[in-house]
């Protein structure tokens, strides 16, 4: 494993632990925040694809991108855009 993969796994683990802690502390509020983030993230992802389509920019809709946009909301979509511009 490379150092970047280990860093990515550690960040992912922190995010999962944070979400679990929120859910244990206040299950109703955490679930509503998760649903709101899911809706906002997926709508933002679709809007990025609609607007970016005229510029030849497209982020594929697959389980990984949907999960990223859904769990992280707008910051997740921004991260997907940055990753797409930086790596591809």
N, CA, C and O atoms as a Tinker XYZ file with bonds, in Angstrom:
   352  protein
     1  N      0.825000   -1.178000    0.000000    73     2
     2  CA     0.000000    0.000000    0.000000    64     1     3
     3  C      0.872000    1.244000    0.000000    63     2     4     5
     4  O      1.894000    1.307000    0.683000    81     3
     5  N      0.459000    2.208000   -0.762000    73     3     6
     6  CA     1.205000    3.459000   -0.787000    64     5     7
     7  C      0.768000    4.347000    0.381000    63     6     8     9
     8  O     -0.230000    4.077000    1.049000    81     7
     9  N      1.525000    5.389000    0.604000    73     7    10
    10  CA     1.209000    6.312000    1.694000    64     9    11
    11  C     -0.132000    6.998000    1.452000    63    10    12    13
    12  O     -0.888000    7.231000    2.395000    81    11
    13  N     -0.434000    7.328000    0.179000    73    11    14
    14  CA    -1.705000    7.993000   -0.134000    64    13    15
    15  C     -2.888000    7.080000    0.143000    63    14    16    17
    16  O     -3.938000    7.547000    0.584000    81    15
    17  N     -2.733000    5.795000   -0.108000    73    15    18
    18  CA    -3.820000    4.855000    0.170000    64    17    19
    19  C     -4.065000    4.746000    1.667000    63    18    20    21
    20  O     -5.213000    4.689000    2.109000    81    19
    21  N     -2.991000    4.718000    2.448000    73    19    22
    22  CA    -3.132000    4.650000    3.906000    64    21    23
    23  C     -3.799000    5.916000    4.424000    63    22    24    25
    24  O     -4.677000    5.850000    5.285000    81    23
    25  N     -3.388000    7.066000    3.905000    73    23    26
    26  CA    -4.004000    8.337000    4.318000    64    25    27
    27  C     -5.485000    8.348000    3.956000    63    26    28    29
    28  O     -6.313000    8.781000    4.757000    81    27
    29  N     -5.827000    7.876000    2.757000    73    27    30
    30  CA    -7.230000    7.811000    2.337000    64    29    31
    31  C     -8.050000    6.898000    3.226000    63    30    32    33
    32  O     -9.180000    7.229000    3.585000    81    31
    33  N     -7.487000    5.744000    3.586000    73    31    34
    34  CA    -8.193000    4.828000    4.483000    64    33    35
    35  C     -8.384000    5.438000    5.863000    63    34    36    37
    36  O     -9.435000    5.261000    6.480000    81    35
    37  N     -7.385000    6.149000    6.349000    73    35    38
    38  CA    -7.505000    6.783000    7.659000    64    37    39
    39  C     -8.571000    7.877000    7.646000    63    38    40    41
    40  O     -9.354000    7.985000    8.590000    81    39
    41  N     -8.608000    8.677000    6.601000    73    39    42
    42  CA    -9.631000    9.713000    6.497000    64    41    43
    43  C    -11.015000    9.082000    6.404000    63    42    44    45
    44  O    -11.958000    9.553000    7.040000    81    43
    45  N    -11.143000    8.023000    5.618000    73    43    46
    46  CA   -12.419000    7.315000    5.512000    64    45    47
    47  C    -12.864000    6.748000    6.845000    63    46    48    49
    48  O    -14.047000    6.807000    7.181000    81    47
    49  N    -11.931000    6.198000    7.608000    73    47    50
    50  CA   -12.263000    5.641000    8.919000    64    49    51
    51  C    -12.729000    6.731000    9.877000    63    50    52    53
    52  O    -13.656000    6.511000   10.657000    81    51
    53  N    -12.102000    7.899000    9.828000    73    51    54
    54  CA   -12.500000    9.009000   10.690000    64    53    55
    55  C    -13.911000    9.474000   10.336000    63    54    56    57
    56  O    -14.717000    9.748000   11.225000    81    55
    57  N    -14.211000    9.561000    9.044000    73    55    58
    58  CA   -15.544000    9.978000    8.613000    64    57    59
    59  C    -16.596000    8.978000    9.081000    63    58    60    61
    60  O    -17.655000    9.373000    9.569000    81    59
    61  N    -16.312000    7.691000    8.936000    73    59    62
    62  CA   -17.261000    6.652000    9.363000    64    61    63
    63  C    -17.460000    6.711000   10.877000    63    62    64    65
    64  O    -18.593000    6.625000   11.351000    81    63
    65  N    -16.385000    6.857000   11.637000    73    63    66
    66  CA   -16.514000    6.952000   13.091000    64    65    67
    67  C    -17.306000    8.186000   13.510000    63    66    68    69
    68  O    -18.098000    8.127000   14.450000    81    67
    69  N    -17.097000    9.296000   12.817000    73    67    70
    70  CA   -17.848000   10.512000   13.113000    64    69    71
    71  C    -19.340000   10.304000   12.859000    63    70    72    73
    72  O    -20.176000   10.697000   13.672000    81    71
    73  N    -19.664000    9.687000   11.733000    73    71    74
    74  CA   -21.072000    9.436000   11.421000    64    73    75
    75  C    -21.701000    8.480000   12.424000    63    74    76    77
    76  O    -22.847000    8.677000   12.829000    81    75
    77  N    -20.978000    7.458000   12.826000    73    75    78
    78  CA   -21.497000    6.525000   13.829000    64    77    79
    79  C    -21.700000    7.213000   15.179000    63    78    80    81
    80  O    -22.690000    6.955000   15.863000    81    79
    81  N    -20.773000    8.082000   15.563000    73    79    82
    82  CA   -20.912000    8.796000   16.828000    64    81    83
    83  C    -22.124000    9.714000   16.804000    63    82    84    85
    84  O    -22.846000    9.816000   17.796000    81    83
    85  N    -22.352000   10.380000   15.682000    73    83    86
    86  CA   -23.535000   11.236000   15.565000    64    85    87
    87  C    -24.805000   10.407000   15.668000    63    86    88    89
    88  O    -25.767000   10.812000   16.321000    81    87
    89  N    -24.807000    9.246000   15.022000    73    87    90
    90  CA   -26.004000    8.423000   15.018000    64    89    91
    91  C    -26.297000    7.866000   16.413000    63    90    92    93
    92  O    -27.461000    7.769000   16.804000    81    91
    93  N    -25.271000    7.503000   17.158000    73    91    94
    94  CA   -25.472000    6.973000   18.506000    64    93    95
    95  C    -25.950000    8.078000   19.441000    63    94    96    97
    96  O    -26.793000    7.843000   20.307000    81    95
    97  N    -25.410000    9.283000   19.265000    73    95    98
    98  CA   -25.768000   10.396000   20.153000    64    97    99
    99  C    -27.206000   10.852000   19.936000    63    98   100   101
   100  O    -27.968000   10.971000   20.896000    81    99
   101  N    -27.580000   11.107000   18.700000    73    99   102
   102  CA   -28.930000   11.558000   18.365000    64   101   103
   103  C    -29.367000   10.885000   17.074000    63   102   104   105
   104  O    -29.117000   11.410000   15.989000    81   103
   105  N    -30.018000    9.723000   17.175000    73   103   106
   106  CA   -30.340000    8.968000   15.959000    64   105   107
   107  C    -31.281000    9.703000   15.001000    63   106   108   109
   108  O    -31.076000    9.642000   13.788000    81   107
   109  N    -32.278000   10.378000   15.496000    73   107   110
   110  CA   -33.233000   11.057000   14.623000    64   109   111
   111  C    -32.602000   12.211000   13.868000    63   110   112   113
   112  O    -32.784000   12.348000   12.658000    81   111
   113  N    -31.866000   13.033000   14.583000    73   111   114
   114  CA   -31.220000   14.188000   13.954000    64   113   115
   115  C    -30.138000   13.741000   12.977000    63   114   116   117
   116  O    -29.986000   14.321000   11.902000    81   115
   117  N    -29.387000   12.710000   13.355000    73   115   118
   118  CA   -28.330000   12.217000   12.466000    64   117   119
   119  C    -28.923000   11.639000   11.193000    63   118   120   121
   120  O    -28.373000   11.834000   10.109000    81   119
   121  N    -30.027000   10.937000   11.309000    73   119   122
   122  CA   -30.668000   10.359000   10.126000    64   121   123
   123  C    -31.211000   11.448000    9.213000    63   122   124   125
   124  O    -31.099000   11.345000    7.991000    81   123
   125  N    -31.796000   12.484000    9.789000    73   123   126
   126  CA   -32.307000   13.582000    8.970000    64   125   127
   127  C    -31.160000   14.329000    8.278000    63   126   128   129
   128  O    -31.284000   14.714000    7.115000    81   127
   129  N    -30.053000   14.532000    8.986000    73   127   130
   130  CA   -28.891000   15.175000    8.368000    64   129   131
   131  C    -28.335000   14.325000    7.234000    63   130   132   133
   132  O    -27.925000   14.855000    6.201000    81   131
   133  N    -28.320000   13.022000    7.422000    73   131   134
   134  CA   -27.826000   12.117000    6.385000    64   133   135
   135  C    -28.728000   12.150000    5.160000    63   134   136   137
   136  O    -28.237000   12.172000    4.031000    81   135
   137  N    -30.035000   12.154000    5.367000    73   135   138
   138  CA   -30.977000   12.214000    4.243000    64   137   139
   139  C    -30.866000   13.559000    3.530000    63   138   140   141
   140  O    -30.885000   13.612000    2.301000    81   139
   141  N    -30.751000   14.644000    4.291000    73   139   142
   142  CA   -30.605000   15.964000    3.682000    64   141   143
   143  C    -29.310000   16.053000    2.872000    63   142   144   145
   144  O    -29.307000   16.586000    1.762000    81   143
   145  N    -28.222000   15.538000    3.422000    73   143   146
   146  CA   -26.951000   15.528000    2.702000    64   145   147
   147  C    -27.022000   14.685000    1.445000    63   146   148   149
   148  O    -26.435000   15.034000    0.420000    81   147
   149  N    -27.743000   13.569000    1.522000    73   147   150
   150  CA   -27.920000   12.693000    0.360000    64   149   151
   151  C    -28.649000   13.421000   -0.760000    63   150   152   153
   152  O    -28.223000   13.378000   -1.914000    81   151
   153  N    -29.736000   14.082000   -0.423000    73   151   154
   154  CA   -30.534000   14.790000   -1.431000    64   153   155
   155  C    -29.742000   15.958000   -2.019000    63   154   156   157
   156  O    -29.684000   16.117000   -3.238000    81   155
   157  N    -29.134000   16.770000   -1.160000    73   155   158
   158  CA   -28.376000   17.926000   -1.643000    64   157   159
   159  C    -27.187000   17.483000   -2.482000    63   158   160   161
   160  O    -26.919000   18.066000   -3.533000    81   159
   161  N    -26.478000   16.469000   -2.036000    73   159   162
   162  CA   -25.308000   15.992000   -2.762000    64   161   163
   163  C    -25.652000   15.421000   -4.125000    63   162   164   165
   164  O    -24.966000   15.707000   -5.107000    81   163
   165  N    -26.701000   14.621000   -4.200000    73   163   166
   166  CA   -27.071000   14.037000   -5.481000    64   165   167
   167  C    -27.627000   15.078000   -6.446000    63   166   168   169
   168  O    -27.361000   15.013000   -7.646000    81   167
   169  N    -28.395000   16.036000   -5.936000    73   167   170
   170  CA   -28.887000   17.118000   -6.797000    64   169   171
   171  C    -27.711000   17.948000   -7.309000    63   170   172   173
   172  O    -27.683000   18.319000   -8.482000    81   171
   173  N    -26.749000   18.239000   -6.449000    73   171   174
   174  CA   -25.574000   18.999000   -6.868000    64   173   175
   175  C    -24.761000   18.226000   -7.903000    63   174   176   177
   176  O    -24.230000   18.817000   -8.844000    81   175
   177  N    -24.663000   16.914000   -7.734000    73   175   178
   178  CA   -23.933000   16.088000   -8.697000    64   177   179
   179  C    -24.611000   16.104000  -10.064000    63   178   180   181
   180  O    -23.942000   16.177000  -11.095000    81   179
   181  N    -25.928000   16.036000  -10.067000    73   179   182
   182  CA   -26.670000   16.099000  -11.329000    64   181   183
   183  C    -26.510000   17.479000  -11.965000    63   182   184   185
   184  O    -26.338000   17.581000  -13.180000    81   183
   185  N    -26.565000   18.547000  -11.157000    73   183   186
   186  CA   -26.379000   19.901000  -11.694000    64   185   187
   187  C    -24.972000   20.099000  -12.258000    63   186   188   189
   188  O    -24.805000   20.748000  -13.291000    81   187
   189  N    -23.964000   19.546000  -11.591000    73   187   190
   190  CA   -22.595000   19.628000  -12.114000    64   189   191
   191  C    -22.513000   18.939000  -13.461000    63   190   192   193
   192  O    -21.858000   19.438000  -14.376000    81   191
   193  N    -23.172000   17.797000  -13.594000    73   191   194
   194  CA   -23.153000   17.079000  -14.867000    64   193   195
   195  C    -23.931000   17.824000  -15.947000    63   194   196   197
   196  O    -23.524000   17.813000  -17.108000    81   195
   197  N    -25.038000   18.468000  -15.593000    73   195   198
   198  CA   -25.810000   19.220000  -16.589000    64   197   199
   199  C    -25.047000   20.445000  -17.074000    63   198   200   201
   200  O    -24.962000   20.693000  -18.277000    81   199
   201  N    -24.495000   21.205000  -16.141000    73   199   202
   202  CA   -23.754000   22.407000  -16.518000    64   201   203
   203  C    -22.424000   22.021000  -17.164000    63   202   204   205
   204  O    -22.032000   22.611000  -18.171000    81   203
   205  N    -21.745000   21.062000  -16.609000    73   203   206
   206  CA   -20.460000   20.653000  -17.144000    64   205   207
   207  C    -20.553000   19.952000  -18.485000    63   206   208   209
   208  O    -19.565000   19.891000  -19.217000    81   207
   209  N    -21.722000   19.422000  -18.822000    73   207   210
   210  CA   -21.894000   18.751000  -20.107000    64   209   211
   211  C    -21.649000   19.675000  -21.284000    63   210   212   213
   212  O    -21.171000   19.235000  -22.330000    81   211
   213  N    -21.969000   20.946000  -21.126000    73   211   214
   214  CA   -21.739000   21.886000  -22.215000    64   213   215
   215  C    -20.254000   22.223000  -22.376000    63   214   216   217
   216  O    -19.850000   22.761000  -23.407000    81   215
   217  N    -19.439000   21.909000  -21.362000    73   215   218
   218  CA   -18.000000   22.152000  -21.422000    64   217   219
   219  C    -17.202000   20.861000  -21.594000    63   218   220   221
   220  O    -15.971000   20.885000  -21.583000    81   219
   221  N    -17.891000   19.747000  -21.749000    73   219   222
   222  CA   -17.214000   18.466000  -21.879000    64   221   223
   223  C    -16.763000   17.893000  -20.548000    63   222   224   225
   224  O    -15.890000   17.026000  -20.511000    81   223
   225  N    -17.341000   18.361000  -19.464000    73   223   226
   226  CA   -17.002000   17.897000  -18.120000    64   225   227
   227  C    -18.113000   16.991000  -17.615000    63   226   228   229
   228  O    -19.282000   17.376000  -17.635000    81   227
   229  N    -17.762000   15.791000  -17.163000    73   227   230
   230  CA   -18.772000   14.841000  -16.710000    64   229   231
   231  C    -18.195000   13.991000  -15.591000    63   230   232   233
   232  O    -17.085000   13.471000  -15.705000    81   231
   233  N    -18.947000   13.850000  -14.515000    73   231   234
   234  CA   -18.582000   12.944000  -13.426000    64   233   235
   235  C    -19.557000   11.775000  -13.511000    63   234   236   237
   236  O    -20.772000   11.965000  -13.443000    81   235
   237  N    -19.030000   10.591000  -13.655000    73   235   238
   238  CA   -19.868000    9.414000  -13.800000    64   237   239
   239  C    -20.710000    9.146000  -12.562000    63   238   240   241
   240  O    -20.255000    9.342000  -11.435000    81   239
   241  N    -21.925000    8.704000  -12.778000    73   239   242
   242  CA   -22.799000    8.336000  -11.670000    64   241   243
   243  C    -22.638000    6.839000  -11.421000    63   242   244   245
   244  O    -23.138000    6.012000  -12.184000    81   243
   245  N    -21.940000    6.511000  -10.353000    73   243   246
   246  CA   -21.746000    5.123000   -9.953000    64   245   247
   247  C    -21.867000    5.055000   -8.439000    63   246   248   249
   248  O    -21.983000    6.097000   -7.793000    81   247
   249  N    -21.844000    3.873000   -7.857000    73   247   250
   250  CA   -22.021000    3.790000   -6.400000    64   249   251
   251  C    -21.001000    4.598000   -5.600000    63   250   252   253
   252  O    -21.350000    5.158000   -4.561000    81   251
   253  N    -19.757000    4.674000   -6.057000    73   251   254
   254  CA   -18.736000    5.406000   -5.310000    64   253   255
   255  C    -19.022000    6.909000   -5.310000    63   254   256   257
   256  O    -18.933000    7.558000   -4.268000    81   255
   257  N    -19.363000    7.460000   -6.472000    73   255   258
   258  CA   -19.635000    8.902000   -6.527000    64   257   259
   259  C    -20.946000    9.234000   -5.833000    63   258   260   261
   260  O    -21.054000   10.274000   -5.183000    81   259
   261  N    -21.935000    8.375000   -5.959000    73   259   262
   262  CA   -23.215000    8.611000   -5.285000    64   261   263
   263  C    -23.043000    8.559000   -3.767000    63   262   264   265
   264  O    -23.641000    9.359000   -3.047000    81   263
   265  N    -22.239000    7.631000   -3.284000    73   263   266
   266  CA   -21.998000    7.522000   -1.847000    64   265   267
   267  C    -21.220000    8.732000   -1.337000    63   266   268   269
   268  O    -21.521000    9.263000   -0.268000    81   267
   269  N    -20.225000    9.163000   -2.099000    73   267   270
   270  CA   -19.442000   10.345000   -1.711000    64   269   271
   271  C    -20.323000   11.585000   -1.676000    63   270   272   273
   272  O    -20.293000   12.349000   -0.711000    81   271
   273  N    -21.103000   11.782000   -2.724000    73   271   274
   274  CA   -21.983000   12.954000   -2.775000    64   273   275
   275  C    -23.081000   12.852000   -1.720000    63   274   276   277
   276  O    -23.473000   13.861000   -1.136000    81   275
   277  N    -23.572000   11.658000   -1.476000    73   275   278
   278  CA   -24.650000   11.480000   -0.513000    64   277   279
   279  C    -24.219000   11.664000    0.921000    63   278   280   281
   280  O    -24.913000   12.320000    1.699000    81   279
   281  N    -23.087000   11.096000    1.285000    73   279   282
   282  CA   -22.642000   11.181000    2.677000    64   281   283
   283  C    -22.045000   12.548000    3.015000    63   282   284   285
   284  O    -22.230000   13.052000    4.122000    81   283
   285  N    -21.337000   13.140000    2.069000    73   283   286
   286  CA   -20.647000   14.386000    2.363000    64   285   287
   287  C    -21.374000   15.624000    1.864000    63   286   288   289
   288  O    -21.007000   16.741000    2.229000    81   287
   289  N    -22.395000   15.449000    1.039000    73   287   290
   290  CA   -23.164000   16.587000    0.540000    64   289   291
   291  C    -22.358000   17.447000   -0.422000    63   290   292   293
   292  O    -21.633000   16.923000   -1.268000    81   291
   293  N    -22.481000   18.766000   -0.296000    73   291   294
   294  CA   -21.777000   19.686000   -1.193000    64   293   295
   295  C    -20.255000   19.564000   -1.108000    63   294   296   297
   296  O    -19.596000   19.615000   -2.146000    81   295
   297  N    -19.671000   19.405000    0.072000    73   295   298
   298  CA   -18.216000   19.206000    0.098000    64   297   299
   299  C    -17.786000   17.940000   -0.641000    63   298   300   301
   300  O    -16.704000   17.903000   -1.228000    81   299
   301  N    -18.613000   16.919000   -0.616000    73   299   302
   302  CA   -18.311000   15.698000   -1.353000    64   301   303
   303  C    -18.334000   15.914000   -2.852000    63   302   304   305
   304  O    -17.488000   15.386000   -3.574000    81   303
   305  N    -19.297000   16.688000   -3.324000    73   303   306
   306  CA   -19.371000   16.999000   -4.751000    64   305   307
   307  C    -18.181000   17.857000   -5.150000    63   306   308   309
   308  O    -17.591000   17.649000   -6.210000    81   307
   309  N    -17.824000   18.818000   -4.308000    73   307   310
   310  CA   -16.649000   19.647000   -4.592000    64   309   311
   311  C    -15.386000   18.786000   -4.641000    63   310   312   313
   312  O    -14.518000   19.002000   -5.487000    81   311
   313  N    -15.285000   17.820000   -3.742000    73   311   314
   314  CA   -14.128000   16.917000   -3.753000    64   313   315
   315  C    -14.103000   16.080000   -5.025000    63   314   316   317
   316  O    -13.035000   15.860000   -5.596000    81   315
   317  N    -15.259000   15.612000   -5.477000    73   315   318
   318  CA   -15.313000   14.843000   -6.721000    64   317   319
   319  C    -14.881000   15.689000   -7.914000    63   318   320   321
   320  O    -14.181000   15.200000   -8.801000    81   319
   321  N    -15.293000   16.958000   -7.941000    73   319   322
   322  CA   -14.901000   17.849000   -9.040000    64   321   323
   323  C    -13.389000   18.068000   -9.014000    63   322   324   325
   324  O    -12.730000   17.999000  -10.052000    81   323
   325  N    -12.846000   18.330000   -7.837000    73   323   326
   326  CA   -11.402000   18.560000   -7.717000    64   325   327
   327  C    -10.632000   17.306000   -8.107000    63   326   328   329
   328  O     -9.631000   17.391000   -8.818000    81   327
   329  N    -11.079000   16.163000   -7.655000    73   327   330
   330  CA   -10.410000   14.895000   -8.005000    64   329   331
   331  C    -10.480000   14.667000   -9.507000    63   330   332   333
   332  O     -9.502000   14.235000  -10.118000    81   331
   333  N    -11.618000   14.952000  -10.096000    73   331   334
   334  CA   -11.762000   14.766000  -11.546000    64   333   335
   335  C    -10.840000   15.712000  -12.308000    63   334   336   337
   336  O    -10.204000   15.305000  -13.281000    81   335
   337  N    -10.762000   16.951000  -11.883000    73   335   338
   338  CA    -9.898000   17.920000  -12.576000    64   337   339
   339  C     -8.418000   17.615000  -12.343000    63   338   340   341
   340  O     -7.596000   17.824000  -13.235000    81   339
   341  N     -8.080000   17.132000  -11.172000    73   339   342
   342  CA    -6.702000   16.907000  -10.808000    64   341   343
   343  C     -6.150000   15.610000  -11.389000    63   342   344   345
   344  O     -5.018000   15.572000  -11.871000    81   343
   345  N     -6.946000   14.556000  -11.341000    73   343   346
   346  CA    -6.451000   13.238000  -11.757000    64   345   347
   347  C     -6.755000   12.874000  -13.196000    63   346   348   349
   348  O     -6.013000   12.114000  -13.817000    81   347
   349  N     -7.825000   13.403000  -13.723000    73   347   350
   350  CA    -8.233000   12.953000  -15.065000    64   349   351
   351  C     -7.991000   14.049000  -16.075000    63   350   352
   352  O     -8.269000   13.867000  -17.261000    81   351
